[in-house]
Amino acid sequence: MQTTFRIDGLTGSERPVKRWIKHAPTIITVGIVAAFAAHGRIAQPAHYNDFADHSAIFGIPHAADVLSNIGFALVAIWGWLALRPHRNSDRLRAGWPGYRLFLIGLFLTAFGSAFYHLAPDNGRLIWDRLPIALAGAGLLGVRGDTRSGLRTELEAIVLGLFAVGSVAWWVITDRHGADDLRPYLLLQVLPLILIPLWQAIYRAPRSDRIAFAAAMALYVAAKVAEVLDHQIADTLGFVSGHTLKHLLATSATAAIVWGVTRRFSDRGGRACE
């Protein structure tokens, strides 16, 4: 037996899908967790804390890497001011606990990452990774379905605790000489795969889909820039890859917030119908 849902906004057509499609996110999650478990520990790259940026402004070391975090705080403040007034609306109520955790994590990332880049080492890296993990957990708490407020609040709490635990796991394993980033990386991989799937299942507005597709592209570009930190610095001269990563990642989070705020504009509202 088949059921149907409408892929609205992009095609406007109805496509039959099998009823089990709503279980696909769970199946995929279990598969990814199993793959991570089979792979074995994923260690932090050697010389991870050796960044190409050595600029100094007003006595601030690694100034470009430090100051480029300001954007995260600005996007978080924008998102909070734009979305919180609508937290009880039908278009946001189910997703608000997740978005709230995402915005809090994003705001804290600005300070945690800036603190880390002032003097990069594994001790300070904890305060960079923790808020990033919270932001990733927040995105996993956003689906677009009509779950009750209590259920979404509980899920946000559980995801937040997992985020804290993922960083704690890395810290503990690192202190025992066998650091393992798998739980932390899981919070970065899952949103990229599950959110587009949830958007299809729960008929997300077109603006949400376009915004998250742009965010995914920007995030992938940010990770590439991070890996090519020194090469980009040597080639361009005026900016390092890690600084560029911060700017691209900020743009990715801005795209997500923009997509949600579009729900409450006249044009965005029609896309939701």
C-alpha positions in Angstrom: 0.0 0.0 0.0 1.2 3.5 -0.9 0.6 6.9 0.5 1.4 10.2 -1.1 2.8 13.5 -0.1 3.3 16.6 -2.1 6.7 17.9 -3.1 5.5 21.4 -3.0 7.3 24.5 -4.2 9.7 22.8 -6.4 7.6 20.7 -8.7 4.1 21.2 -7.4 3.4 17.5 -8.2 2.3 14.6 -6.1 4.6 11.6 -6.0 3.6 8.2 -4.6 6.0 7.0 -2.0 6.1 3.9 0.1 4.8 4.2 3.7 8.2 3.2 5.1 9.8 6.4 3.8 9.1 8.1 7.1 11.4 5.5 8.7 14.2 6.2 6.3 15.9 8.7 8.6 16.1 6.2 11.4 17.4 3.5 9.1 20.0 5.9 7.7 21.1 7.0 11.2 21.5 3.4 12.3 23.5 2.7 9.2 25.9 5.7 9.7 26.4 4.8 13.4 27.2 1.2 12.4 29.7 2.5 9.7 31.4 4.7 12.3 31.6 1.8 14.7 33.1 -0.5 12.1 35.6 2.1 11.0 37.2 2.4 14.4 38.4 5.6 16.1 38.9 8.7 14.1 41.8 10.7 15.5 42.4 14.4 15.2 44.9 15.2 12.4 48.5 15.8 13.5 49.4 19.5 13.8 45.7 20.4 13.9 46.4 23.4 16.0 49.0 24.8 13.6 47.1 27.5 11.6 48.4 29.6 8.8 47.1 32.9 10.2 49.7 34.9 12.1 48.2 38.3 11.7 48.0 40.7 14.7 45.6 43.6 15.1 45.6 45.9 18.2 47.7 43.3 20.0 45.3 40.4 19.2 47.3 37.4 18.0 45.9 35.3 15.1 43.6 38.3 14.6 41.9 37.2 11.4 41.0 33.7 12.8 39.8 35.4 16.1 37.8 38.3 14.7 36.2 36.3 11.8 34.1 34.6 14.5 32.1 37.8 15.1 29.7 36.8 12.3 28.5 33.8 14.2 27.3 36.0 17.0 25.6 38.4 14.6 23.8 35.7 12.8 22.7 34.2 16.2 21.4 37.5 17.4 19.5 38.1 14.1 18.0 34.6 14.2 16.9 35.0 17.8 15.3 38.4 17.3 13.6 37.3 14.1 12.4 33.9 15.2 11.6 34.0 18.9 8.5 36.2 18.5 7.1 33.4 16.3 8.0 30.5 18.6 4.4 29.7 19.3 3.2 30.0 15.7 2.1 26.9 13.8 5.0 27.3 11.4 7.7 27.2 14.1 6.3 25.7 17.3 7.5 22.1 16.6 10.9 23.2 15.4 11.6 26.0 17.9 13.4 23.9 20.6 15.9 22.8 17.9 16.3 26.2 16.4 16.8 27.7 19.9 19.6 25.2 20.7 21.1 25.9 17.3 21.1 29.7 17.9 22.5 29.3 21.4 25.3 27.1 20.1 26.0 29.4 17.3 26.2 32.4 19.6 28.6 30.6 22.0 30.7 29.4 19.0 31.7 33.0 18.4 33.2 33.3 21.8 34.5 29.7 22.1 36.2 29.8 18.7 37.7 33.2 19.3 39.0 32.1 22.7 40.6 29.0 21.1 42.2 30.9 18.2 43.9 33.3 20.6 46.3 30.5 21.6 45.3 27.3 19.8 45.8 24.1 21.8 43.8 21.0 22.7 42.8 22.6 26.1 41.2 25.5 24.5 39.8 23.4 21.6 37.2 22.0 24.0 35.5 25.4 24.1 35.5 25.6 20.4 34.0 22.2 19.7 31.4 22.2 22.5 29.2 25.0 21.1 29.7 23.7 17.5 28.4 20.3 18.8 25.4 22.1 20.4 24.6 23.9 17.1 24.7 20.6 15.2 22.5 18.9 17.8 20.0 21.8 17.5 19.7 21.3 13.7 19.0 17.6 14.4 16.1 18.7 16.6 14.4 20.5 13.7 12.2 18.3 11.5 9.1 20.3 10.3 6.5 17.8 11.5 3.7 18.5 14.0 5.1 16.8 17.1 4.0 18.1 20.5 6.0 20.9 22.2 6.8 18.6 25.1 8.3 15.9 22.8 10.4 18.4 20.9 11.7 20.0 24.2 12.7 16.5 25.5 14.4 15.7 22.2 16.4 19.0 22.3 17.5 18.2 25.8 18.6 14.7 24.9 20.5 16.0 21.8 22.1 18.7 23.8 23.3 16.1 26.3 24.7 14.0 23.5 26.5 17.1 22.1 28.2 17.6 25.5 28.9 13.9 25.7 30.5 13.8 22.2 33.0 16.4 23.2 33.6 14.8 26.6 34.3 11.5 24.8 37.0 13.2 22.7 38.6 14.9 25.8 38.7 11.6 27.7 40.1 9.5 24.9 42.6 12.3 24.0 43.9 12.3 27.6 44.4 8.5 27.3 46.4 8.9 24.1 43.8 7.5 21.7 41.6 10.5 20.8 38.3 9.6 19.0 36.2 12.2 17.2 33.4 9.9 16.0 30.6 11.1 18.2 31.5 14.7 17.5 31.7 14.1 13.7 28.4 12.3 13.8 26.7 15.6 14.8 28.2 17.3 11.8 27.4 14.5 9.3 23.8 13.6 10.2 22.2 17.1 9.6 23.7 17.2 6.1 21.9 13.9 5.3 18.8 13.9 7.4 17.6 17.5 7.1 17.0 17.3 3.3 15.2 14.0 3.8 13.0 15.4 6.5 12.3 18.4 4.3 10.9 16.1 1.7 8.9 13.9 4.1 7.3 16.9 5.9 6.9 19.1 2.8 9.1 21.9 3.9 8.6 25.3 2.3 10.6 25.9 -0.9 12.5 28.7 0.8 13.6 26.2 3.5 14.9 23.8 0.9 16.7 26.4 -1.1 18.3 27.9 2.0 19.5 24.6 3.4 20.9 23.5 0.0 22.9 26.8 -0.1 24.0 26.2 3.5 25.2 22.7 2.6 27.2 24.0 -0.3 28.7 26.7 1.8 29.5 24.3 4.6 31.3 21.9 2.3 33.3 24.8 0.8 34.1 25.8 4.4 35.5 22.3 5.2 37.6 22.4 2.0 39.0 25.8 3.0 39.8 24.4 6.5 41.8 21.5 5.0 43.6 23.8 2.6 44.4 26.4 5.3 48.1 26.9 4.5 47.8 26.4 0.8 45.2 29.1 0.5 47.2 31.5 2.7 50.3 30.9 0.5 48.3 31.4 -2.7 46.1 34.4 -1.8 48.4 36.0 0.8 45.7 38.2 2.3 43.5 35.5 3.9 44.1 32.0 5.3 42.0 29.0 4.6 40.8 28.8 8.2 39.7 32.4 8.2 37.9 31.8 5.0 36.3 28.7 6.6 34.8 30.9 9.4 33.4 33.3 6.8 31.9 30.6 4.7 30.5 28.8 7.7 28.9 32.1 8.9 27.3 32.4 5.5 26.0 28.9 5.8 24.3 29.6 9.1 22.9 32.9 7.8 21.3 30.9 4.9 19.6 28.6 7.4 18.2 31.5 9.4 17.1 33.3 6.2 15.2 30.3 5.1 13.3 30.0 8.3 12.5 33.8 8.5 11.0 33.5 5.0 8.2 31.5 6.4 6.9 34.7 8.1 7.1 37.0 5.0 4.1 37.3 2.7 5.9 35.4 -0.1 7.3 32.9 2.3 3.9 32.3 3.9 2.4 31.4 0.5 5.2 28.9 -0.1 4.2 27.2 3.1 0.7 26.6 2.1 
